[in-house]
Amino acid sequence: MLAIIGGSGLAQLANLEVTGRLIVRTPYGEPSGALTFGNIFGREVVFLARHGYGHILPPHEVNYCANLWALHSQNVKDVVAIASVGGIRADLSPGTLAIPDQIIDYTHGRKSTFHARTDRAVTHIDFTHPYCEAMRQRLLKAAAAAGEPAVAGGTYAATQGPRLETAAEINRLERDGADMVGMTGMPEAALAREIDLCYATIAVVVNHAAGRGASARGIPMADINEVSQRAMARVRRILDQLAASWE
């Protein structure tokens, strides 16, 4: 089954024909909300709002372990995560969609593994390529079929939040090789890898990162919602194509 994790700006899927909802209990606590089951073009899909259905959970308080485990418990194998980001690279202007291929993790203090129990052997995962390439290619093909341009690749810097970054921090991230910055990319991607979920992200650029472009003097917060709404309509069209072409 295909799962979609909605981020800021995508707390529900208007194109989902809902068939039911399920509250899942996990060994890792409560997920962000109930799982919503339904169909898109006849393809069975389950949706989870990462920040809750009133956008009440800030990035550093999301229970990523519970969210991924809840999806895994429903026989999910494939996950598309939607994430709002700030554009660091010059061509990643507001409204741009990207399918990143790398992550740099700057988060701290988040529960970031399913392998933390002291009565088990230490478990390491290969995270050389943090996103599932098969899903990345599906998303790029779906974007092309939907006529929606999407940047292929890019490095996502995952910061702690909930505050946005300083201009100096963005300069540092750029020196480190980051192209975009968000707050929810980790540990979500690593947890998905630990339980063998094929996971990839659609990154939605909703603002220039601090000190860049229109955010040179400060991030225009009032503009983000409008940009996000327009971009999420494009994301839904990509998800429609993804579901319609699923084999």
C-alpha positions in Angstrom: 0.0 0.0 0.0 1.1 3.5 -0.8 1.3 6.0 2.1 1.4 9.8 1.9 2.7 11.9 4.8 1.4 15.4 4.5 3.4 18.3 5.9 2.7 22.0 6.4 0.1 23.1 3.9 -1.1 19.5 3.3 -3.1 18.4 6.3 -5.6 16.6 4.2 -5.9 15.2 0.6 -8.8 16.7 -1.3 -8.3 14.2 -4.1 -8.6 11.2 -1.7 -11.8 9.2 -1.8 -12.0 8.4 1.9 -13.0 4.9 2.9 -12.2 4.9 6.6 -10.0 6.1 9.4 -8.0 4.1 12.0 -6.4 5.1 15.3 -3.3 3.0 15.6 -1.5 2.3 18.9 2.2 1.7 18.7 5.0 0.6 21.0 6.5 4.0 20.5 3.5 6.1 21.6 0.8 8.0 19.7 1.1 8.9 16.1 0.3 12.5 15.0 -3.3 11.4 14.2 -5.5 8.8 12.8 -4.6 7.1 9.6 -7.0 8.0 6.7 -7.6 5.3 4.2 -9.0 5.9 0.7 -8.5 5.7 -3.0 -6.9 7.9 -5.7 -7.7 6.6 -9.2 -8.5 3.2 -7.7 -5.2 2.9 -6.0 -5.4 2.2 -2.2 -3.7 5.0 -0.3 -3.3 5.8 3.4 -2.7 9.4 4.5 -1.2 10.8 7.7 -0.9 14.5 8.6 2.6 14.8 10.1 1.7 17.8 12.3 -1.8 16.6 13.3 -5.1 17.6 11.8 -5.0 21.1 13.3 -1.3 21.6 12.5 -0.6 21.5 16.3 2.7 19.6 16.4 5.9 21.5 15.8 8.6 19.7 14.0 10.7 18.8 17.1 7.7 17.3 18.9 6.4 15.1 16.1 6.6 11.4 17.1 8.3 10.2 14.0 8.8 6.7 15.4 5.1 6.2 16.1 4.2 7.7 12.7 6.4 5.4 10.7 5.6 2.4 12.8 1.8 3.0 12.4 2.2 3.0 8.6 4.4 -0.1 8.8 1.8 -1.9 10.9 -0.7 -1.5 8.0 1.5 -3.3 5.5 2.7 0.0 3.9 5.7 -0.6 1.7 6.0 2.8 -0.1 5.9 6.3 1.3 5.8 9.7 -0.2 6.5 12.5 2.2 5.6 16.1 1.5 7.8 18.7 3.1 7.9 22.5 3.0 11.4 24.0 2.7 13.3 27.2 2.2 15.3 27.5 -0.9 19.0 28.1 -0.5 20.2 27.4 -4.0 19.4 30.3 -6.4 17.2 28.3 -8.7 15.1 27.0 -5.8 12.7 30.0 -5.7 9.3 30.0 -3.9 6.9 27.7 -5.7 9.5 25.3 -6.9 9.1 21.5 -6.4 12.1 19.3 -5.9 12.8 15.6 -5.4 15.9 15.7 -3.1 18.4 12.9 -3.2 20.6 13.7 -0.1 20.1 14.9 3.5 22.3 16.6 6.1 21.0 16.2 9.6 21.3 19.1 12.0 18.5 18.0 14.4 19.1 17.0 18.0 17.3 15.3 20.8 14.7 13.6 18.6 14.1 9.9 19.0 15.8 8.7 15.9 15.9 4.9 15.8 13.8 1.8 16.4 17.0 0.1 17.7 17.5 1.9 21.1 16.6 -1.0 23.4 19.6 -2.2 25.5 18.7 -5.9 25.3 19.3 -6.0 21.5 22.5 -6.0 19.5 23.4 -2.6 18.0 22.0 -2.3 14.5 23.4 -0.1 11.8 21.7 0.8 8.5 23.3 1.9 5.2 22.3 5.5 4.7 24.6 6.4 1.8 21.6 7.2 -0.4 18.9 8.2 2.1 16.0 8.2 -0.3 14.5 5.2 -2.1 15.7 5.7 -5.7 12.8 3.7 -7.1 10.3 6.1 -5.5 12.3 9.1 -6.5 12.0 8.0 -10.2 8.3 7.3 -9.8 7.8 10.8 -8.5 9.8 12.4 -11.3 7.9 10.4 -13.9 4.6 11.4 -12.3 5.6 15.1 -12.3 6.5 14.9 -16.0 3.2 13.2 -16.8 1.3 15.8 -14.8 3.2 18.6 -16.7 4.6 19.9 -13.4 8.3 20.8 -13.4 10.2 19.3 -10.6 13.9 19.7 -9.8 15.7 16.3 -9.9 17.9 16.1 -6.9 19.3 18.4 -4.2 20.5 18.2 -0.6 18.0 18.8 2.1 19.3 20.3 5.4 17.1 19.1 8.3 17.2 21.7 11.1 15.7 21.5 14.6 13.1 24.3 14.5 10.6 25.5 15.2 12.3 28.8 14.6 13.6 29.6 11.2 17.3 30.0 10.6 19.5 33.1 10.8 21.2 34.3 7.6 24.6 33.2 9.0 23.2 29.7 9.6 22.0 29.5 6.0 25.5 30.6 4.9 26.9 27.7 6.9 24.4 25.3 5.4 25.3 26.4 1.9 29.0 25.9 2.6 28.1 22.4 3.9 26.5 21.7 0.5 22.8 22.1 1.3 20.4 23.3 -1.4 17.2 23.6 0.7 16.3 23.7 4.4 13.4 22.1 6.3 12.6 20.8 9.7 11.0 17.4 9.2 13.3 15.4 6.9 15.0 13.7 9.8 14.7 11.3 11.5 11.8 10.4 9.3 13.9 9.2 6.3 16.2 7.2 8.5 13.3 5.5 10.4 11.8 4.6 7.1 15.0 2.9 6.1 15.2 1.0 9.3 11.9 -0.7 8.6 12.5 -1.2 4.9 10.0 1.4 3.6 10.6 2.8 0.1 10.6 6.5 1.1 11.1 9.7 -0.9 10.2 13.3 -0.5 8.5 16.0 -2.5 10.1 19.2 -1.2 7.9 22.3 -1.7 9.9 25.5 -1.7 7.7 28.1 0.1 10.2 30.9 0.7 13.8 31.9 0.0 15.9 30.9 2.9 17.1 33.6 5.3 19.4 36.2 3.7 18.5 35.0 0.2 16.3 36.7 -2.5 13.1 38.1 -1.1 14.2 37.0 2.4 17.4 39.2 2.3 16.0 41.5 5.1 13.7 39.0 6.7 11.4 36.1 5.6 8.0 37.5 4.4 5.9 35.2 6.5 2.6 36.6 5.1 3.5 35.3 1.6 4.3 31.7 2.6 0.7 30.5 2.9 -0.3 31.8 -0.5 2.8 30.2 -2.1 2.1 27.0 -0.3 -1.5 26.7 -1.4 -0.6 27.2 -5.0 2.3 24.7 -4.8 0.2 22.0 -2.9 -2.3 22.1 -5.8 0.6 21.1 -8.0 1.7 18.4 -5.6 -1.8 16.9 -5.7 -1.7 16.6 -9.4 1.6 14.8 -9.1 0.1 12.4 -6.6 -2.9 11.8 -8.9 -0.5 10.8 -11.7 1.6 8.6 -9.3 -1.6 6.7 -8.2 -2.9 6.5 -11.7 0.3 4.9 -13.0 1.0 2.6 -10.1 1.5 -1.0 -11.0 
